[in-house]
């Protein structure tokens, strides 16, 4: 097992401390969430690490070869004067950083990390009483795959997560604007377009069970192929999916029916959806929106199971909502059950810590004490 760089261990240490306090001792002052978020921005933003780092640096150089007119045409979904291989909004951010500020690449990663963690923290503030526990639960592999890895999809997805507030406020225009901008960062975000309406659909346990069983039955038929080029565009960054798939242990044996980490996590999320559904509906505001998102993620997992790229990239974007179901269950249970649930959450974090450290990800991503470097922090 490789050893994480101390910066990551510092984040984990404070997450554990504040997580325990907010669950058992009372709400933690928001300023500590902002302080921790700021430190995470520095660690991810000024990193010289990540399995995809070279790919994104190549995109940065490529952005200088594309003219603004072509980017505008791409934004309007029109045929552009010259080919544009990257989503328009992310390409525009790159080009402005390079052309106007003549910024080194680490300033781009800083801006992307700043935006992503801003939207992440705002979403967490709006949707759970346990922000530190949620971040702790998602930190491995989320922080390394997202903020320090697939930073395009990570930014786009957290813009979409932030847009949940506009579903609550019934502001369709602002929701569509967020989807448009998020889709301009990564195509996968367009899959969230119908969620403004799907989030409001009344769902009970019978509907959930039927939807999951139907998805399992569809799994062998690879029905996702009917979406054609859209799915190809989602898979276009397969070079940066490797780290995540290595953690998930996608293999021939698993795709042929063996049980792996994704199946176990899907089963855990499904259990929480069914076991705590009634209490969460009664006591937690807007729980239904997250449940519907999580249900879509579970169904997508089985539908796309035969494709390791789709079953990680697309499904992961939805199942992040499922993590809120798990964390928010702490709010609706008795003190004794809360201790059991929290212990299980910490166990899952520790399990992910051990597994992620044992796989090649930590060294391939240069997240170890001897490989990680930062342009700002010592």
NORCORUR-V668367 format. One record per pair of residues at least 12 apart in sequence whose C-alpha atoms are under 6 Angstrom apart, sorted by the first residue. I is the first residue (numbers start at 1). J is the second residue. D is the distance in Angstrom with one decimal. If there is no record, write none. Layout:
BEGIN
I_J_D ; I_J_D
END
This chain:
BEGIN
1_357_5.6 ; 1_358_4.7 ; 2_357_5.7 ; 3_368_5.5 ; 4_367_6.0 ; 4_368_4.5 ; 4_369_5.5 ; 5_368_4.8 ; 5_369_3.8 ; 15_132_5.7 ; 15_136_5.8 ; 19_132_5.0 ; 19_133_4.7 ; 41_113_5.6 ; 41_114_5.6 ; 44_147_6.0 ; 44_148_5.4 ; 45_109_4.9 ; 45_110_3.6 ; 45_113_5.1 ; 46_106_5.5 ; 46_110_5.7 ; 46_374_5.4 ; 46_375_5.3 ; 47_374_4.5 ; 48_373_5.2 ; 48_374_5.6 ; 49_365_5.9 ; 49_366_5.3 ; 49_372_5.9 ; 50_148_5.7 ; 50_149_5.4 ; 50_365_4.2 ; 51_364_5.9 ; 51_365_4.4 ; 52_149_5.9 ; 52_240_5.2 ; 60_94_5.7 ; 63_91_5.9 ; 63_95_5.3 ; 64_95_5.9 ; 71_88_5.5 ; 74_88_5.9 ; 75_88_5.6 ; 87_184_5.1 ; 87_185_5.6 ; 88_184_5.3 ; 89_184_4.5 ; 89_185_5.3 ; 90_185_4.7 ; 116_155_4.6 ; 119_158_5.7 ; 119_162_5.8 ; 120_158_5.6 ; 123_162_5.0 ; 137_349_5.7 ; 153_186_5.4 ; 156_182_4.3 ; 156_185_5.5 ; 156_186_5.9 ; 159_182_5.9 ; 163_175_5.5 ; 167_196_5.9 ; 188_234_5.6 ; 199_289_4.6 ; 199_292_5.6 ; 212_299_5.5 ; 215_299_5.3 ; 215_302_5.7 ; 215_303_5.5 ; 216_302_5.4 ; 218_303_6.0 ; 219_302_5.4 ; 219_303_4.5 ; 243_361_5.6 ; 248_261_6.0 ; 290_321_5.4 ; 293_318_6.0 ; 294_319_5.1 ; 294_321_5.5 ; 294_322_4.5 ; 297_315_5.2 ; 297_318_4.7 ; 297_319_5.0 ; 300_315_6.0 ; 301_315_5.7
END
